Amino acid sequence: MIETALLTAPPRGGEAIFGRPLLERLLATCKRVGIKRFFIQAPPNERDRAVRSLGRFAGMPEVQIVESFDQVLNSRDPLDPAAPCLALNGNLVVSPWYLSQVVSEGERQPDRVLTLLSSDSERAGSVATGPLGEFIRGGLTPAGVYRAALGLPFALNGRPEDREEAERQLARSLKEETVDKDAFLARHLDRNLSWRISLRLARIPAVTANRVTVANTAVGLACGWMFASPSYWVRLASSLLFLVSITVDGVDGELARLTMTESNFGRLLDTITDNIVHIAIFAGIFVGCYRASGSVAYLYLFAVLMFGFSLCAVATYRAFSVHGADVEKWISMVDRVSGRDFAYLLVLLAAVNRLNYFAWSVAFGTYVFAFGLMWLTQRQWGRVGTGARC
């Protein structure tokens, strides 16, 4: 496992990227991929500037500022020169997802030096993995296997447009982080819009991820109210507005990752509000079908849906409780299956005035989904044996 990082103190470590100093952001990114100990090389005249750039990491015992990396091997608690480590050089901007790819590759080949050069025109930064001793003897760019990045990491080199380009690359990389979890249309349409919205909002300090969640919930509830109308045009407008809401639904999470303000409360708020909006949308559709047709069957059908919806919640919880080597792949599959691409179907059905088709199919489709997911979960439990948890 790679748990140690060597960094040269970036000259532009105090430059803000989405409101956080570059060096603080770099350390936070490293911690999210499993790095537990940091050594930052800074000459005496640069030490104070490096400390100011540490942000919330200032004073933490796992972060040490050294004049030379030789001190890493000559300290009271020296590290093994053969131990794999991560080496970062330059004014780097990189996302946790991209850094995790580099670390994973380095862990597969711990005895080799693998270096990824930054994508700026000067190739002025690098992210490397390899034995600790190699970097201490040869500096942070020893001989090894080199390749150039296409997007991230990106190094700031003093041009006025560098910061904006770095932020743009970070926002654009959000699409890669969710590629295994997003449903087909969400991946190819929604994310191409949402990362651009997130980029602009992340530059506005007053806009937070939780505020976006609350605002988008209000839009979703309004869509539910509009779906309850018997008017063709109102329901069509609601389907289009709900499609917009689906796109914005990804913005809160993206915004939290860009500004590094993720929290358990934010995740819980997003999950709860998503389910509230789902219920409001379904209730609105069934009430609208009842008001448009006068058939009381839609009210009974809504009760059938709610029970099926409860079964889906239980089935999804059981699916996310699976443990084993393939758990990440399994959870990604559950996310894709339970995605919200149905918003596009709603627009089509509303346009041809056939939302009643959706009402009947979703009422009984929830049972197909729930029992199918339970069956798949049971099979997965069988594969991982006693590693599953109920």
PEWONOR-V465710 format. One record per run of one state. SS is the DSSP state (alpha for helix, beta for strand, coil for the rest). FROM is the first residue (numbers start at 1). TO is the last residue. If there is no record, write none. Layout:
# PEWONOR-V465710
[[SS & FROM & TO] [SS & FROM & TO]]
This chain:
# PEWONOR-V465710
[[coil & 1 & 3] [beta & 4 & 8] [coil & 9 & 15] [beta & 16 & 17] [coil & 18 & 19] [beta & 20 & 21] [alpha & 22 & 32] [coil & 33 & 36] [beta & 37 & 41] [coil & 42 & 43] [alpha & 44 & 52] [coil & 53 & 54] [alpha & 55 & 57] [coil & 58 & 62] [beta & 63 & 66] [coil & 67 & 69] [alpha & 70 & 74] [coil & 75 & 83] [beta & 84 & 89] [coil & 90 & 91] [beta & 92 & 93] [coil & 94 & 95] [alpha & 96 & 108] [coil & 109 & 113] [beta & 114 & 117] [coil & 118 & 125] [beta & 126 & 131] [alpha & 132 & 141] [coil & 142 & 144] [beta & 145 & 148] [coil & 149 & 153] [beta & 154 & 155] [coil & 156 & 161] [alpha & 162 & 172] [coil & 173 & 173] [alpha & 174 & 177] [coil & 178 & 183] [alpha & 184 & 202] [coil & 203 & 208] [alpha & 209 & 227] [coil & 228 & 231] [alpha & 232 & 249] [coil & 250 & 250] [alpha & 251 & 259] [coil & 260 & 263] [alpha & 264 & 293] [coil & 294 & 296] [alpha & 297 & 320] [coil & 321 & 326] [alpha & 327 & 337] [coil & 338 & 341] [alpha & 342 & 351] [coil & 352 & 354] [alpha & 355 & 387] [coil & 388 & 390]]
